[in-house]
Amino acid sequence: MLKNALILLLLLFSHSIYASFILIPMDDVTQTNHLKAYGITYWSLQQGNSAKWLLNYEGGSFLLEDNEATRNECKIRGVTFQIISDTQAVKLLEEISSPSKNMEAVILEKAPKIAVYSPKDKMPWDDAVTMVLTYAEIPFDVIYDEEVLEEKLLLYEWLHLHHEDFTGQFGKFYGAYRTAPWYIEQKKAAEELSKRLGFSKVSEEKLAVAIKIRDFVIGGGFMFAMCSATDSFDIALSAEGVDICETMFDGDPSEVDYQNKIDYNKTFAFKDFTLVRNPVEYEFSTIDMTRKRDVVRTSDYFSLQQYSAKWDPIPTMLCQNHTQLIKGFMGQTTAFDRDEIKSNILVMGEMKSNREARYIHGVKGKGMFTFYGGHDPEDYQHKVGDPKTELDLYPNSPGYRLILNNVLFPAAKKKKQKT
């Protein structure tokens, strides 16, 4: 067993021999800043260093090459770390490799190149992913419709969809905000952009963007979406060639009997949903549980599933946390109706008592995607105009950790499939 552990250690950092390693614990007691710990790991990969993600070991800890620069970064960013000897590392990896332990050490190869799909005028606090990437000091590029349609997605491994409406209904904000200056301005800007890009309607332009994103995933990319970007993306794909927009959104009536023309085979995750036809109702479809749920805030929690780290490393990575119980939070799309999720989709986080899924994952072509319900893990009921979340107050947020699991996931070395 000791010989096998030594081999594991040599494989970990094969280009040199190190006397010590940096262990970044991710449990609920030791780590002072879970969110910035992901940023340290990402930074270390950027420097060309090797790393390992220790799944299910002390909350999903990280094992990094030891050097003065990494130590200093941990100190500057306030991340708890421990220096361990090569002998200690051997014993640690030996423990993790034991068949009796539900643990695994996954090699992280390189820092993935990250894009956030978002309007250029959006502030960082308009979106939880943008906020946590900024807080964790993980670099990203902001791209929007022009870049997507120009095939710029090929430059990236990981894409996040801002809280977008891909159906061309301007977020279904018409009922409450149609006279608000910001709504009028955003609608005007979207219409001007679609015309500049050669489309007669915003819905047609957004569909073209959704199709490009779909192809990015099929080709091997990883997509992460939250809140309304999740269901509106699938709805747009399912309604390809069908006008589901009412006159106030695109200048002409919707198609007669459009519900029966929806093609669920085109979606990533959802099936059998009914679209909300009323243009003044702040809802896209029956996928979302916001209007259906009757949950008291103090009881609003969802649980993460547990997986075999050795046999199911992907969902295990995506669920790494220092707690299995996550505080719920709302959004335009808060959670997904279990009855309207396809059978091949993995439900990684759910409130079983309410039959709602909060955190789901799937494979599309050569790529993967994760949908996460809600707007902001530390802002229970975010409303238009609310102040931004100060992540310095929530450095150990379990809800935000799920986002960063997805960010780091593409760095993991992919196992070769057996033939």
C-alpha positions in Angstrom: 0.0 0.0 0.0 2.9 2.4 0.8 4.4 1.7 -2.6 1.1 2.5 -4.3 0.8 5.7 -2.3 4.3 6.8 -3.4 3.4 6.2 -7.0 0.3 8.4 -6.5 2.5 11.1 -5.0 4.9 10.9 -7.9 2.1 11.1 -10.4 0.7 14.2 -8.6 3.8 16.3 -9.1 5.8 14.3 -11.7 8.0 17.1 -12.9 9.9 17.6 -9.7 10.2 16.3 -6.1 8.9 18.5 -3.3 9.7 18.3 0.4 6.3 19.7 1.3 2.8 20.5 0.1 0.1 23.0 0.8 -3.1 21.5 2.1 -6.1 23.9 2.0 -8.8 22.4 4.3 -12.4 23.0 3.3 -14.2 21.8 6.4 -16.7 23.9 8.4 -14.3 24.5 11.3 -10.8 25.1 10.0 -11.3 27.1 6.8 -11.8 30.9 7.3 -12.6 31.7 3.7 -14.0 28.9 1.6 -14.8 31.1 -1.4 -11.3 32.6 -1.8 -9.8 29.1 -1.4 -11.1 28.3 -4.8 -9.5 31.4 -6.1 -6.1 30.4 -4.6 -6.4 27.0 -6.3 -7.3 28.6 -9.6 -4.4 31.0 -9.2 -2.0 28.2 -8.5 -3.1 26.4 -11.7 -2.5 29.6 -13.6 1.1 29.7 -12.4 1.6 26.3 -14.0 1.5 24.3 -10.7 -0.1 21.0 -10.2 -3.0 20.4 -7.8 -5.4 17.8 -6.5 -9.0 18.1 -5.4 -9.5 15.8 -2.4 -13.1 14.8 -2.8 -15.0 14.2 0.4 -11.8 14.8 2.5 -12.4 17.6 5.0 -15.1 19.2 2.9 -13.4 18.8 -0.5 -9.9 20.1 0.4 -7.1 21.1 -2.1 -3.6 19.8 -2.2 -1.2 22.2 -3.9 2.5 22.4 -4.6 4.3 24.2 -1.9 6.2 27.4 -2.7 6.6 30.8 -1.2 4.4 32.6 -3.8 1.4 30.3 -3.0 1.9 30.7 0.7 2.0 34.5 0.4 -1.2 34.5 -1.7 -3.0 32.4 0.9 -1.9 34.9 3.6 -2.9 37.9 1.5 -6.3 36.5 0.7 -7.0 35.2 4.2 -7.2 31.6 3.2 -6.4 28.9 5.9 -3.6 26.5 4.8 -1.3 23.9 6.3 2.1 22.8 5.2 2.5 19.1 5.2 5.5 16.9 4.5 5.8 14.5 1.6 5.5 11.7 4.1 2.2 13.2 5.4 1.0 13.6 1.8 1.8 10.0 1.1 -0.3 8.8 4.1 -3.1 11.2 3.1 -3.3 9.9 -0.4 -3.0 6.4 0.8 -6.1 6.9 3.1 -8.0 8.5 0.2 -7.2 5.7 -2.2 -8.5 3.0 0.2 -11.5 1.2 -1.2 -13.2 1.5 2.2 -13.2 5.3 2.0 -15.7 7.3 -0.1 -13.0 9.7 -1.2 -11.0 10.4 -4.3 -8.0 12.5 -5.3 -8.7 14.2 -8.7 -5.9 15.9 -10.6 -6.5 19.5 -11.6 -4.6 20.1 -14.8 -5.1 23.8 -15.9 -7.2 26.8 -15.1 -10.2 26.9 -17.4 -10.9 30.0 -19.5 -14.1 31.5 -18.3 -16.8 33.6 -20.0 -19.8 35.2 -18.4 -22.7 35.9 -20.8 -24.1 39.2 -19.6 -25.1 42.6 -21.0 -22.0 44.9 -20.8 -23.8 47.5 -18.7 -24.8 45.1 -15.9 -23.2 45.7 -12.6 -21.3 42.8 -10.9 -23.9 42.6 -8.1 -26.7 42.0 -10.6 -25.5 38.4 -10.8 -24.3 35.9 -8.1 -21.7 34.3 -10.4 -20.1 37.5 -11.4 -20.0 38.6 -7.7 -18.4 35.4 -6.5 -15.9 35.2 -9.3 -14.8 38.8 -8.5 -14.7 38.1 -4.8 -12.7 34.9 -5.3 -10.3 36.8 -7.7 -11.0 34.3 -10.5 -10.6 36.2 -13.9 -13.3 36.0 -16.5 -14.4 37.7 -19.7 -17.8 39.3 -20.2 -19.3 38.4 -23.6 -22.8 39.0 -25.0 -24.8 38.4 -28.2 -22.2 39.9 -30.6 -19.4 37.6 -29.4 -21.6 34.5 -29.2 -22.8 35.0 -32.8 -19.2 35.6 -33.9 -18.2 32.2 -32.6 -16.1 33.6 -29.8 -17.4 30.8 -27.5 -14.7 28.6 -29.0 -12.1 30.5 -26.9 -13.6 29.3 -23.6 -14.1 26.1 -21.6 -16.7 27.4 -19.2 -19.7 29.7 -19.8 -22.1 31.2 -17.3 -25.5 32.5 -18.4 -26.5 35.7 -16.6 -30.1 36.0 -15.5 -31.2 36.3 -19.1 -34.5 35.9 -20.9 -33.9 33.9 -24.1 -37.6 33.9 -25.1 -37.6 37.6 -26.2 -40.2 38.6 -23.6 -37.9 41.0 -21.7 -37.9 39.0 -18.5 -41.7 39.1 -18.3 -41.3 42.4 -16.4 -44.0 44.0 -18.4 -46.8 43.7 -15.8 -45.0 45.5 -13.0 -42.3 47.6 -14.7 -43.5 48.5 -18.2 -43.5 52.3 -17.3 -40.2 52.1 -15.5 -37.4 54.0 -17.2 -34.9 51.1 -16.9 -37.4 48.7 -18.5 -38.1 51.0 -21.4 -34.4 51.6 -21.9 -33.4 47.9 -21.7 -36.2 47.0 -24.2 -35.1 49.7 -26.6 -31.4 48.6 -26.4 -32.3 45.0 -27.0 -34.4 45.8 -30.0 -31.6 48.0 -31.4 -29.1 45.3 -30.9 -31.2 42.6 -32.6 -31.6 44.9 -35.7 -27.9 45.7 -35.8 -27.2 42.0 -35.8 -29.6 41.4 -38.7 -32.8 40.2 -36.9 -36.3 41.6 -37.1 -37.2 40.5 -33.6 -35.5 40.2 -30.3 -36.9 36.7 -29.9 -35.3 35.6 -33.2 -32.0 37.0 -32.1 -32.1 35.4 -28.7 -33.0 32.0 -30.3 -29.9 32.3 -32.5 -27.8 33.0 -29.5 -29.3 30.0 -27.6 -28.6 27.7 -30.5 -24.9 28.8 -30.5 -24.7 28.2 -26.8 -26.3 24.8 -27.3 -23.7 24.0 -30.0 -21.0 25.1 -27.6 -22.1 22.5 -25.1 -22.6 19.8 -27.6 -19.0 20.4 -28.8 -17.6 19.8 -25.4 -18.1 23.1 -23.4 -19.4 23.4 -19.9 -22.4 25.7 -19.2 -23.7 26.9 -15.9 -26.9 28.9 -15.6 -29.0 30.3 -12.7 -32.5 31.7 -12.2 -34.4 32.7 -15.4 -31.5 31.7 -17.7 -32.2 28.1 -16.9 -35.9 27.7 -18.0 -36.0 30.5 -20.5 -33.0 28.8 -22.4 -34.9 25.5 -22.7 -38.1 27.2 -23.6 -36.4 29.2 -26.4 -35.0 26.0 -27.8 -38.3 24.1 -27.6 -40.1 27.0 -29.3 -37.7 27.2 -32.3 -39.8 28.4 -35.3 -42.8 29.1 -33.1 -44.0 32.7 -32.1 -44.8 32.6 -28.4 -44.5 36.3 -27.8 -47.5 38.6 -27.5 -47.8 42.0 -29.3 -46.2 44.1 -26.6 -43.0 42.1 -26.9 -42.5 41.8 -30.6 -45.2 43.9 -32.4 -47.5 41.0 -33.5 -49.7 38.4 -31.8 -48.4 35.0 -30.8 -49.2 31.9 -32.9 -52.5 30.2 -32.4 -52.3 27.1 -30.3 -48.5 27.5 -29.8 -48.4 25.3 -26.8 -49.0 22.2 -28.9 -46.2 23.2 -31.2 -43.5 23.1 -28.4 -40.9 20.4 -29.1 -39.5 19.0 -25.8 -36.9 16.9 -27.6 -34.9 20.1 -28.2 -34.5 21.0 -24.6 -31.6 20.3 -22.3 -33.3 19.4 -19.0 -37.1 20.0 -19.0 -40.2 18.3 -20.5 -44.0 18.5 -20.5 -44.1 22.1 -19.3 -46.9 24.5 -20.0 -46.0 28.1 -21.1 -47.6 31.0 -19.2 -49.5 32.9 -21.8 -50.5 35.9 -19.8 -48.0 38.7 -20.6 -48.5 40.5 -17.3 -47.7 37.4 -15.2 -44.2 37.3 -13.9 -43.6 33.7 -15.0 -42.4 31.8 -18.0 -43.9 28.3 -17.5 -44.8 25.6 -15.1 -41.2 24.5 -14.8 -40.6 27.1 -12.0 -41.9 26.4 -8.5 -42.0 30.0 -7.2 -45.8 30.4 -7.5 -46.5 26.8 -6.6 -44.5 26.5 -3.4 -45.8 27.2 0.1 -42.5 27.2 2.1 -41.8 29.3 5.2 -38.5 31.0 5.0 -37.2 29.5 8.2 -37.9 26.0 6.7 -36.5 26.8 3.2 -33.5 24.4 2.9 -32.5 21.9 0.3 -30.2 18.9 0.7 -27.3 17.8 -1.5 -27.1 14.2 -2.7 -24.1 12.1 -1.8 -22.3 10.1 -4.5 -19.5 7.6 -4.7 -16.3 9.7 -5.2 -14.5 6.8 -6.9 -17.3 5.8 -9.2 -19.2 9.1 -9.7 -16.5 11.8 -9.4 -18.3 14.4 -11.5 -21.4 14.9 -9.3 -19.2 14.4 -6.3 -17.1 17.4 -7.4 -20.1 19.5 -8.1 -21.5 18.8 -4.6 -18.4 19.3 -2.5 -19.3 21.3 0.6 -18.9 21.6 4.3 -22.6 20.9 4.8 -25.2 18.8 3.1 -28.0 21.2 3.9 -28.1 24.5 2.0 -30.3 27.5 2.7 -32.9 28.1 0.1 -33.2 31.4 -1.8 -35.6 32.8 -4.3 -35.5 34.2 -7.8 -37.7 34.6 -10.8 -36.9 30.9 -11.3 -36.6 29.6 -7.7 -36.7 25.8 -8.2 -37.7 23.2 -10.8 -40.8 21.0 -10.7 -39.5 17.4 -10.4 -42.3 16.2 -12.7 -41.0 18.4 -15.5 -37.4 17.2 -15.4 -36.2 14.7 -17.9 -35.3 11.2 -16.6 -31.6 11.4 -17.7 -31.0 14.6 -15.6 -29.2 14.2 -12.3 -30.9 16.0 -9.4 -28.0 16.9 -7.1 -29.9 19.2 -4.7 -33.6 19.1 -3.8 -36.3 19.7 -1.3 -38.0 16.3 -1.3 -41.0 17.3 0.8 -42.0 19.9 -1.8 -40.9 17.8 -4.9 -38.7 20.6 -6.1 -35.2 20.4 -7.5 -32.8 23.2 -6.9 -29.5 22.0 -8.4 -29.4 19.7 -11.5 -26.8 18.5 -13.9 -26.8 16.8 -17.3 -24.7 15.8 -20.4 -25.4 17.2 -23.8 -23.2 15.8 -26.6 -19.6 16.0 -25.6 -20.3 18.7 -23.0 -22.1 19.2 -19.7 -24.4 21.7 -18.0 -25.6 22.6 -14.6 -28.8 24.6 -13.7 -29.1 26.2 -10.3 -32.4 27.7 -9.2 -32.6 31.1 -7.5 -30.9 34.5 -7.8 -28.5 35.0 -4.9 -27.6 32.3 -2.3 -27.2 35.0 0.4 -30.1 37.2 -0.5 -33.3 35.3 0.2 -35.7 37.4 -1.9 -33.7 39.7 -4.2 -35.8 42.5 -5.7 -35.1 45.0 -8.4 -33.1 47.8 -6.8 -32.0 45.9 -3.7 -28.4 46.6 -2.5 -25.7 44.2 -3.5 -24.6 41.3 -1.3 -21.3 41.9 0.5 -19.5 38.6 0.2 -17.1 39.6 2.9 -20.0 38.9 5.2 -20.4 35.4 3.8 -16.9 34.0 3.1 -18.0 30.5 4.0 -21.3 30.4 2.1 -22.4 26.8 1.2 -24.7 28.2 -1.5 -21.9 30.1 -3.2 -19.6 27.1 -3.0 -21.8 25.2 -5.4 -21.2 27.9 -8.0 -17.4 27.7 -7.5 -17.5 23.9 -7.7 -18.8 24.3 -11.2 -16.1 26.9 -12.1 -13.3 24.6 -11.0 -14.7 21.4 -12.4 -13.4 21.9 -16.0 -9.9 21.9 -14.6 -10.2 18.3 -13.6 -8.4 15.7 -15.6 -10.8 13.6 -17.6 -10.6 9.9 -17.2 -10.3 7.9 -20.5 -13.4 5.9 -21.3 -12.9 2.1 -21.4 -13.5 0.6 -24.9 
